[in-house]
Structure formats: structure tokens, C-alpha cells
Amino acid sequence: MLLAFIAIIAGLALLIWSTDRFIDGAAATSRYLGMSPLLIGMVVVGFGTSLPEMVVSVISASEGNAGVALGNAYGSNITNIALILGLTALINPLTVQSKILRKELPVLGGCTLLSAWQIWDGHISRLDAIVLLSVFAFLMGWTIWQAVRNPTDELEAEMERELSSHTMPIRSAVIWLLIGLVLLVVSSRMLVWGAVFLARYFGVSDLVIGLTIVAAGTSLPELASSIIATRKGEFDIAVGNVIGSNMFNTLAVVGLAGVIHPISVNGEVFSRDVMVMLALTFSLFILGRGWGGPGRINRYEGALLLACYIGYTWWLIRSALL
């Protein structure tokens, strides 16, 4: 059991470190290959911050641990909204732009409803997974097309400054890219092995382990980047980071896991986890709406989100012990 705990802690630490190295190497390599700073920011960095969830879920599904894969995706979504937005709003109230309420949030709400509909029958088939991946590919293509047609100068300028301040030779960039990728796989295998071992040792489902330990661990990069963005007053980045990550988890992470191995789930996943995920997602419409002014998630609402996360985690632990 001690070895399993060590594997989880070391796996999480190595996962976070290797993700940073992979993103740095991939961004620098993409720059040398002529990719624009805008696309590097949207595609390379956007994918990179969600790589921990993807790699962990893919490895879990390939080894037949569908509970860890599904729990990691849905648990990360719950963690992103309740824990990450809750904590960041406590640090500094978040201003929510109307564009997010009009465009990004409705898309996330639709993706969440699609996942709830698919899991209604207790099974995610390969066809369901292909539908999720197709929707994800369409949204990514549409987003990139929109950005290229109407470039976001602020994002491109910010990415240009970031790349200029972290220059590295092409050889170093490729080496860090490869090292980061290899260590991502190694650390994910360590994490999955430790999580599954603990689940069997304590007699709880691997789904619960995925919803708690694994989900919280793989969400740490989003937590760090959101807190940093909030302290700088970059509220759009903090909120957009959560919405983008949740769409990636719902569509790409679950889709990839389902293509590798169809996922069978029991009824409590829909009645408990999916319902909590839906409620938190649509609560952002209410919390973020500005009544007579700009949208804002204040400290009281941040505390409410954080309380929801604590209550949900306690619910999971209590149900696992009964």
C-alpha cells in the first residue's frame, strides 16, 4: 500500500513537471516550424494543459480501468468549476465578459447535455465516442478558423511576448518535447497503477478514485494557471481556461477513452456525478450574469462553489465507505 501512495504522489509531481516541459518544448518547436503565435497559444498550449487528463484516461481505458478514465474526465470538470473557480474567486472576484456567457458557456452547456444523454443508458459505445470526437474536431476547427479570420491581437501579442522571453535552441526544444512526452506516459502509468491498487485495497470503485484523487491531481495545472491569471487581473484567461478544459475533457478525453474501450457505467454516475456536473455548469450562467452591470463571480459565490466541492467530495467518500 505504501508503494501505491508513493506511486500516486510521485506520479502526480512528475505529471505536472513533464507537462510544463512538454508545453515549453512543443511551443518552441512549433515556432521554429513557422506556426503563428496565435495558433501556438490556441492549439499547442491549449492541448498541453489538458494532456494530463487525456494521457491518464487513455492509459486507464487501454488497461480496462474505465472507471478511472470516466471519473478523471467528469471529476476534473467538477473540480475545475467548484474548486478552481471557487478558489480563484475567493482570491480576487472574477469579472465574466458577456462574450463568454453568449458563446463559450452555451457551447459547454450543450456538450455537457450531450454527454449526459449518451450516459443515460449506462453505456458509452464506440459510436458515442466517435460522435464526441467529431464534435470536438468541429469545434476546434471552427475556433481556429474564426481566430485566423479575426485574429485576437491581445492573445497573439501575449503569446509573442511569452515565446520571446523563453527562447531556446531547436535542439533543446525537441529534446524537452520528447522528454516531456515520455515522462507524461511514465508518470500517468504510475498514477493509474497506484490509484487502481488503492481502490482494490480499500474495496472502493476505481470510479471514486478517478473522481477524487486522480481528477484533483490532473487539474493542478489548470489551478496553478488560473490563480496566476487571477492575481494578474486576467480574468478572461482564468474563466476561459476552465471552460476550455471542461470541453476538452467532456469531448476529447471521454471520446478517446470510449474509442479505445467502450465504457459501461452504473446508474449512480448519471444520478450523482453527471447531475452535479450539469448543475455546476449551468450555475455559471446565474453566477456570471451581471444584473445591471458586468458579470462577476464575487467572493461569496466563490465560497459557495468551494462549499459545493467539499460537499460533493464528502458525499463520494461517505458513499464509498458505506
MILO-228472 format. One record per residue (C-alpha): residue in three letters; y negated, z negated, x negated. Coordinates in pm, 1 decimal, padded with zeros to 6 digits. Layout:
BEGIN
{'ALA', {Y, Z, X}};
...
END
This chain:
BEGIN
{'MET', {00000.0, 00000.0, 00000.0}};
{'LEU', {-00238.1, -00081.0, -00286.7}};
{'LEU', {-00179.7, 00267.2, -00426.5}};
{'ALA', {-00274.7, 00416.6, -00087.7}};
{'PHE', {-00603.3, 00221.4, -00082.4}};
{'ILE', {-00678.4, 00337.2, -00437.3}};
{'ALA', {-00597.5, 00697.0, -00339.9}};
{'ILE', {-00839.1, 00679.6, -00043.3}};
{'ILE', {-01126.3, 00522.2, -00239.6}};
{'ALA', {-01079.6, 00744.1, -00545.2}};
{'GLY', {-01025.3, 01048.7, -00325.5}};
{'LEU', {-01349.2, 00988.5, -00133.4}};
{'ALA', {-01552.1, 00929.8, -00450.7}};
{'LEU', {-01407.4, 01238.1, -00618.4}};
{'LEU', {-01454.0, 01441.5, -00298.7}};
{'ILE', {-01826.5, 01364.4, -00285.1}};
{'TRP', {-01876.8, 01427.1, -00657.6}};
{'SER', {-01680.7, 01753.9, -00658.5}};
{'THR', {-01870.4, 01878.6, -00350.5}};
{'ASP', {-02201.6, 01835.8, -00534.3}};
{'ARG', {-02066.3, 02013.9, -00842.0}};
{'PHE', {-01924.7, 02297.1, -00630.7}};
{'ILE', {-02254.4, 02348.3, -00445.0}};
{'ASP', {-02457.0, 02347.5, -00769.7}};
{'GLY', {-02220.5, 02593.4, -00936.7}};
{'ALA', {-02190.0, 02817.9, -00629.9}};
{'ALA', {-02567.4, 02827.7, -00574.2}};
{'ALA', {-02640.6, 02915.3, -00937.9}};
{'THR', {-02362.9, 03177.2, -00947.4}};
{'SER', {-02490.8, 03334.4, -00624.1}};
{'ARG', {-02840.1, 03353.5, -00775.6}};
{'TYR', {-02705.2, 03541.2, -01078.8}};
{'LEU', {-02522.2, 03780.1, -00842.7}};
{'GLY', {-02853.7, 03865.2, -00675.6}};
{'MET', {-02825.1, 03670.9, -00348.5}};
{'SER', {-03161.9, 03573.9, -00200.0}};
{'PRO', {-03267.2, 03205.9, -00198.6}};
{'LEU', {-03272.9, 03215.1, 00182.9}};
{'LEU', {-02907.1, 03318.8, 00209.5}};
{'ILE', {-02807.3, 03074.9, -00065.0}};
{'GLY', {-02965.0, 02793.8, 00135.2}};
{'MET', {-02809.2, 02900.1, 00465.1}};
{'VAL', {-02462.7, 03011.7, 00354.2}};
{'VAL', {-02373.1, 02852.6, 00019.5}};
{'VAL', {-02537.4, 02513.3, 00068.0}};
{'GLY', {-02466.9, 02510.8, 00442.5}};
{'PHE', {-02096.9, 02573.0, 00390.1}};
{'GLY', {-02084.6, 02343.7, 00089.1}};
{'THR', {-02198.3, 02029.7, 00270.8}};
{'SER', {-01918.2, 02080.2, 00527.4}};
{'LEU', {-01648.3, 02164.8, 00272.1}};
{'PRO', {-01502.9, 01809.4, 00262.3}};
{'GLU', {-01418.0, 01821.4, 00635.2}};
{'MET', {-01278.3, 02173.5, 00604.3}};
{'VAL', {-01058.7, 02114.9, 00299.4}};
{'VAL', {-00924.9, 01781.9, 00428.0}};
{'SER', {-00840.1, 01931.1, 00768.4}};
{'VAL', {-00679.2, 02244.1, 00622.2}};
{'ILE', {-00458.9, 02037.5, 00389.5}};
{'SER', {-00372.1, 01796.2, 00671.9}};
{'ALA', {-00273.6, 02081.0, 00905.1}};
{'SER', {-00070.2, 02260.1, 00637.7}};
{'GLU', {00126.6, 01938.9, 00577.9}};
{'GLY', {00188.5, 01886.1, 00950.4}};
{'ASN', {-00059.3, 01597.5, 00990.4}};
{'ALA', {-00251.7, 01747.7, 01281.6}};
{'GLY', {-00386.9, 01407.6, 01386.7}};
{'VAL', {-00579.9, 01366.5, 01062.1}};
{'ALA', {-00717.6, 01721.9, 01092.1}};
{'LEU', {-00836.7, 01681.6, 01450.7}};
{'GLY', {-00954.2, 01323.5, 01402.6}};
{'ASN', {-01151.1, 01425.1, 01094.4}};
{'ALA', {-01337.1, 01700.2, 01285.8}};
{'TYR', {-01413.7, 01510.5, 01606.5}};
{'GLY', {-01467.2, 01179.7, 01427.2}};
{'SER', {-01715.0, 01344.5, 01190.6}};
{'ASN', {-01911.2, 01478.7, 01489.3}};
{'ILE', {-01930.8, 01130.9, 01641.5}};
{'THR', {-02022.8, 00981.0, 01303.9}};
{'ASN', {-02292.6, 01243.3, 01243.0}};
{'ILE', {-02474.7, 01169.5, 01568.5}};
{'ALA', {-02416.2, 00797.4, 01620.9}};
{'LEU', {-02410.8, 00667.8, 01262.2}};
{'ILE', {-02617.2, 00919.2, 01063.9}};
{'LEU', {-02892.3, 00989.3, 01318.5}};
{'GLY', {-02888.5, 00621.1, 01419.2}};
{'LEU', {-02940.0, 00501.1, 01061.4}};
{'THR', {-03198.3, 00765.8, 00974.1}};
{'ALA', {-03399.2, 00690.5, 01291.1}};
{'LEU', {-03396.4, 00320.4, 01200.4}};
{'ILE', {-03536.6, 00406.2, 00857.1}};
{'ASN', {-03800.1, 00640.7, 00996.8}};
{'PRO', {-03831.2, 00762.6, 01360.5}};
{'LEU', {-03726.4, 01128.2, 01383.6}};
{'THR', {-03954.6, 01395.2, 01525.1}};
{'VAL', {-03747.2, 01655.6, 01709.2}};
{'GLN', {-03902.1, 02002.7, 01730.5}};
{'SER', {-03890.9, 02183.5, 02066.2}};
{'LYS', {-03711.7, 02477.6, 01897.7}};
{'ILE', {-03413.2, 02253.5, 01831.1}};
{'LEU', {-03398.5, 02148.0, 02196.8}};
{'ARG', {-03433.4, 02508.7, 02316.9}};
{'LYS', {-03196.3, 02684.2, 02073.6}};
{'GLU', {-02972.8, 02478.8, 01846.1}};
{'LEU', {-02881.2, 02192.0, 02079.0}};
{'PRO', {-02774.5, 02414.5, 02372.6}};
{'VAL', {-02551.7, 02613.2, 02134.3}};
{'LEU', {-02394.2, 02291.2, 02004.7}};
{'GLY', {-02350.4, 02171.1, 02363.7}};
{'GLY', {-02175.4, 02496.2, 02454.0}};
{'CYS', {-01944.5, 02472.6, 02150.6}};
{'THR', {-01857.1, 02112.6, 02241.0}};
{'LEU', {-01779.1, 02210.8, 02601.0}};
{'LEU', {-01559.3, 02495.0, 02472.3}};
{'SER', {-01360.9, 02253.0, 02255.7}};
{'ALA', {-01325.6, 02010.8, 02549.2}};
{'TRP', {-01196.7, 02292.6, 02771.5}};
{'GLN', {-00943.9, 02400.1, 02507.6}};
{'ILE', {-00808.4, 02049.8, 02459.2}};
{'TRP', {-00784.2, 01982.1, 02835.0}};
{'ASP', {-00417.4, 02090.9, 02839.8}};
{'GLY', {-00333.2, 01874.9, 02537.7}};
{'HIS', {-00276.0, 02168.7, 02304.5}};
{'ILE', {-00479.0, 02386.9, 02069.5}};
{'SER', {-00284.1, 02707.4, 02023.8}};
{'ARG', {-00339.1, 02970.9, 01759.0}};
{'LEU', {-00516.8, 03181.9, 02020.4}};
{'ASP', {-00752.6, 02890.2, 02094.2}};
{'ALA', {-00814.4, 02853.3, 01720.8}};
{'ILE', {-00888.1, 03225.9, 01681.9}};
{'VAL', {-01140.5, 03201.9, 01967.1}};
{'LEU', {-01314.1, 02913.0, 01787.0}};
{'LEU', {-01326.8, 03104.3, 01457.8}};
{'SER', {-01454.5, 03417.7, 01635.1}};
{'VAL', {-01737.7, 03222.7, 01797.4}};
{'PHE', {-01820.0, 03067.5, 01461.1}};
{'ALA', {-01826.5, 03408.9, 01288.5}};
{'PHE', {-02052.8, 03548.1, 01561.5}};
{'LEU', {-02295.7, 03254.3, 01537.7}};
{'MET', {-02307.7, 03274.8, 01157.6}};
{'GLY', {-02366.7, 03649.6, 01165.9}};
{'TRP', {-02636.3, 03617.6, 01432.3}};
{'THR', {-02810.9, 03334.9, 01243.5}};
{'ILE', {-02812.6, 03527.3, 00914.7}};
{'TRP', {-02934.4, 03844.3, 01090.6}};
{'GLN', {-03216.3, 03651.1, 01258.0}};
{'ALA', {-03314.2, 03488.3, 00928.4}};
{'VAL', {-03319.3, 03820.8, 00742.7}};
{'ARG', {-03526.6, 03984.9, 01018.7}};
{'ASN', {-03767.5, 03692.0, 01044.0}};
{'PRO', {-03748.5, 03508.5, 00711.0}};
{'THR', {-03827.9, 03138.8, 00722.1}};
{'ASP', {-04078.1, 03118.7, 00440.1}};
{'GLU', {-04061.2, 02739.7, 00418.1}};
{'LEU', {-03684.1, 02734.9, 00376.2}};
{'GLU', {-03687.5, 03021.1, 00126.1}};
{'ALA', {-03969.7, 02862.2, -00074.9}};
{'GLU', {-03793.9, 02525.4, -00074.4}};
{'MET', {-03466.8, 02681.2, -00191.2}};
{'GLU', {-03651.1, 02878.9, -00458.8}};
{'ARG', {-03804.5, 02555.9, -00592.9}};
{'GLU', {-03465.6, 02382.9, -00586.9}};
{'LEU', {-03293.3, 02665.4, -00775.4}};
{'SER', {-03575.0, 02685.9, -01030.5}};
{'SER', {-03554.4, 02311.2, -01102.5}};
{'HIS', {-03175.5, 02321.3, -01154.2}};
{'THR', {-03126.1, 02630.0, -01368.8}};
{'MET', {-02800.8, 02665.9, -01561.0}};
{'PRO', {-02638.3, 02944.8, -01765.3}};
{'ILE', {-02397.5, 03172.6, -01577.9}};
{'ARG', {-02102.7, 03039.7, -01780.3}};
{'SER', {-02180.4, 02678.3, -01684.4}};
{'ALA', {-02232.8, 02781.0, -01321.6}};
{'VAL', {-01890.3, 02947.2, -01299.2}};
{'ILE', {-01721.1, 02655.0, -01476.5}};
{'TRP', {-01874.7, 02399.2, -01236.6}};
{'LEU', {-01785.6, 02622.0, -00942.8}};
{'LEU', {-01419.7, 02631.2, -01046.1}};
{'ILE', {-01402.8, 02263.2, -01144.0}};
{'GLY', {-01564.9, 02161.3, -00815.6}};
{'LEU', {-01322.8, 02374.6, -00613.6}};
{'VAL', {-01013.6, 02243.7, -00793.1}};
{'LEU', {-01124.8, 01881.0, -00764.7}};
{'LEU', {-01210.0, 01932.1, -00396.2}};
{'VAL', {-00847.9, 02025.4, -00331.3}};
{'VAL', {-00708.5, 01746.4, -00551.2}};
{'SER', {-00931.6, 01476.0, -00401.7}};
{'SER', {-00857.5, 01596.5, -00046.9}};
{'ARG', {-00483.2, 01572.2, -00109.4}};
{'MET', {-00529.2, 01219.2, -00244.0}};
{'LEU', {-00732.4, 01121.7, 00061.4}};
{'VAL', {-00487.9, 01273.8, 00311.0}};
{'TRP', {-00185.9, 01115.6, 00140.0}};
{'GLY', {-00347.1, 00771.7, 00135.1}};
{'ALA', {-00463.2, 00798.6, 00496.5}};
{'VAL', {-00122.3, 00908.6, 00627.1}};
{'PHE', {00054.5, 00637.2, 00425.3}};
{'LEU', {-00173.2, 00366.1, 00565.6}};
{'ALA', {-00127.8, 00497.5, 00918.4}};
{'ARG', {00251.2, 00475.2, 00888.4}};
{'TYR', {00240.8, 00139.9, 00708.0}};
{'PHE', {00030.7, -00026.9, 00978.5}};
{'GLY', {00200.1, 00160.1, 01261.5}};
{'VAL', {-00114.7, 00335.3, 01387.6}};
{'SER', {-00151.8, 00704.1, 01459.5}};
{'ASP', {-00285.0, 00936.6, 01193.0}};
{'LEU', {-00539.7, 01042.5, 01457.5}};
{'VAL', {-00704.2, 00697.4, 01446.4}};
{'ILE', {-00712.6, 00704.9, 01065.7}};
{'GLY', {-00869.0, 01051.3, 01082.9}};
{'LEU', {-01128.4, 00936.9, 01338.4}};
{'THR', {-01234.4, 00635.9, 01130.1}};
{'ILE', {-01173.2, 00623.1, 00753.7}};
{'VAL', {-01142.2, 00996.2, 00687.5}};
{'ALA', {-01424.6, 01100.5, 00923.3}};
{'ALA', {-01667.8, 00842.9, 00783.4}};
{'GLY', {-01577.6, 00936.2, 00426.4}};
{'THR', {-01616.3, 01311.7, 00465.1}};
{'SER', {-01951.1, 01258.1, 00644.2}};
{'LEU', {-02103.5, 01077.4, 00346.0}};
{'PRO', {-02268.4, 01394.7, 00201.2}};
{'GLU', {-02446.2, 01453.0, 00535.4}};
{'LEU', {-02550.4, 01087.1, 00547.6}};
{'ALA', {-02699.9, 01099.5, 00198.9}};
{'SER', {-02885.8, 01428.0, 00254.7}};
{'SER', {-03019.6, 01316.4, 00596.0}};
{'ILE', {-03151.2, 00985.2, 00461.5}};
{'ILE', {-03318.2, 01162.2, 00167.0}};
{'ALA', {-03473.0, 01420.8, 00401.4}};
{'THR', {-03597.3, 01149.0, 00638.0}};
{'ARG', {-03759.5, 00947.9, 00359.6}};
{'LYS', {-03943.5, 01267.5, 00258.3}};
{'GLY', {-04053.7, 01322.9, 00618.5}};
{'GLU', {-03839.1, 01638.9, 00651.0}};
{'PHE', {-03712.5, 01555.4, 00999.6}};
{'ASP', {-03610.1, 01912.6, 01085.6}};
{'ILE', {-03368.3, 01910.6, 00792.5}};
{'ALA', {-03220.3, 01573.7, 00894.5}};
{'VAL', {-03161.2, 01673.7, 01258.7}};
{'GLY', {-03066.7, 02033.3, 01176.5}};
{'ASN', {-02818.6, 01910.2, 00917.1}};
{'VAL', {-02632.0, 01709.5, 01182.4}};
{'ILE', {-02635.2, 01989.1, 01442.3}};
{'GLY', {-02517.5, 02249.2, 01189.9}};
{'SER', {-02242.5, 02023.7, 01057.1}};
{'ASN', {-02117.0, 01947.4, 01409.2}};
{'MET', {-02099.2, 02316.8, 01498.1}};
{'PHE', {-01908.6, 02383.0, 01174.7}};
{'ASN', {-01663.6, 02100.2, 01248.2}};
{'THR', {-01608.7, 02199.7, 01611.6}};
{'LEU', {-01556.5, 02569.6, 01545.4}};
{'ALA', {-01453.3, 02632.6, 01184.1}};
{'VAL', {-01272.2, 02310.3, 01090.1}};
{'VAL', {-01067.4, 02282.1, 01411.7}};
{'GLY', {-01022.0, 02661.5, 01418.4}};
{'LEU', {-00880.8, 02678.1, 01065.7}};
{'ALA', {-00652.0, 02381.0, 01126.3}};
{'GLY', {-00526.1, 02533.4, 01452.9}};
{'VAL', {-00454.6, 02871.8, 01293.9}};
{'ILE', {-00251.3, 02705.7, 01019.5}};
{'HIS', {-00061.2, 02478.8, 01258.9}};
{'PRO', {-00105.3, 02463.3, 01640.5}};
{'ILE', {-00219.0, 02113.9, 01737.1}};
{'SER', {-00062.0, 01902.6, 02012.4}};
{'VAL', {-00269.5, 01604.2, 02125.6}};
{'ASN', {-00216.0, 01322.3, 02372.3}};
{'GLY', {-00434.7, 01257.0, 02672.3}};
{'GLU', {-00644.4, 00983.3, 02513.0}};
{'VAL', {-00804.9, 01233.4, 02276.1}};
{'PHE', {-00966.9, 01406.9, 02572.4}};
{'SER', {-01042.4, 01097.0, 02779.9}};
{'ARG', {-01174.6, 00891.4, 02486.9}};
{'ASP', {-01277.3, 01089.7, 02179.6}};
{'VAL', {-01387.6, 01418.1, 02333.8}};
{'MET', {-01576.3, 01236.8, 02611.5}};
{'VAL', {-01761.2, 01021.8, 02355.8}};
{'MET', {-01841.2, 01332.4, 02151.7}};
{'LEU', {-01971.0, 01510.5, 02463.2}};
{'ALA', {-02178.0, 01210.3, 02574.4}};
{'LEU', {-02339.6, 01170.1, 02231.6}};
{'THR', {-02411.5, 01542.5, 02201.7}};
{'PHE', {-02585.5, 01565.5, 02537.7}};
{'SER', {-02765.0, 01233.9, 02484.4}};
{'LEU', {-02970.9, 01413.3, 02219.5}};
{'PHE', {-03133.5, 01620.4, 02495.0}};
{'ILE', {-03264.4, 01297.1, 02650.4}};
{'LEU', {-03339.8, 01105.6, 02331.0}};
{'GLY', {-03510.5, 01400.9, 02165.3}};
{'ARG', {-03722.6, 01512.5, 02460.0}};
{'GLY', {-04087.5, 01428.8, 02433.5}};
{'TRP', {-04236.9, 01318.0, 02764.0}};
{'GLY', {-04596.3, 01436.3, 02732.2}};
{'GLY', {-04573.1, 01472.6, 02353.7}};
{'PRO', {-04347.6, 01588.5, 02067.4}};
{'GLY', {-03980.2, 01492.1, 02083.6}};
{'ARG', {-03895.0, 01175.2, 01898.1}};
{'ILE', {-03590.9, 00955.9, 01833.8}};
{'ASN', {-03750.8, 00614.0, 01781.6}};
{'ARG', {-03606.8, 00305.9, 01616.3}};
{'TYR', {-03484.0, 00155.8, 01946.0}};
{'GLU', {-03294.9, 00475.6, 02023.9}};
{'GLY', {-03162.2, 00482.0, 01667.3}};
{'ALA', {-03035.2, 00125.5, 01715.8}};
{'LEU', {-02871.3, 00236.5, 02043.4}};
{'LEU', {-02690.9, 00522.9, 01865.8}};
{'LEU', {-02576.5, 00287.0, 01590.9}};
{'ALA', {-02450.3, 00038.1, 01851.1}};
{'CYS', {-02253.7, 00321.9, 02014.3}};
{'TYR', {-02088.1, 00398.4, 01680.1}};
{'ILE', {-01995.5, 00032.4, 01622.7}};
{'GLY', {-01864.9, 00000.5, 01978.6}};
{'TYR', {-01660.0, 00320.7, 01952.4}};
{'THR', {-01509.8, 00214.7, 01617.8}};
{'TRP', {-01420.0, -00126.8, 01760.3}};
{'TRP', {-01260.1, 00049.8, 02059.1}};
{'LEU', {-01046.3, 00257.1, 01822.5}};
{'ILE', {-00939.4, -00041.7, 01613.0}};
{'ARG', {-00861.8, -00250.3, 01921.0}};
{'SER', {-00654.3, 00027.5, 02079.4}};
{'ALA', {-00465.3, 00076.3, 01752.7}};
{'LEU', {-00376.0, -00293.3, 01729.6}};
{'LEU', {-00258.7, -00328.3, 02089.0}};
END
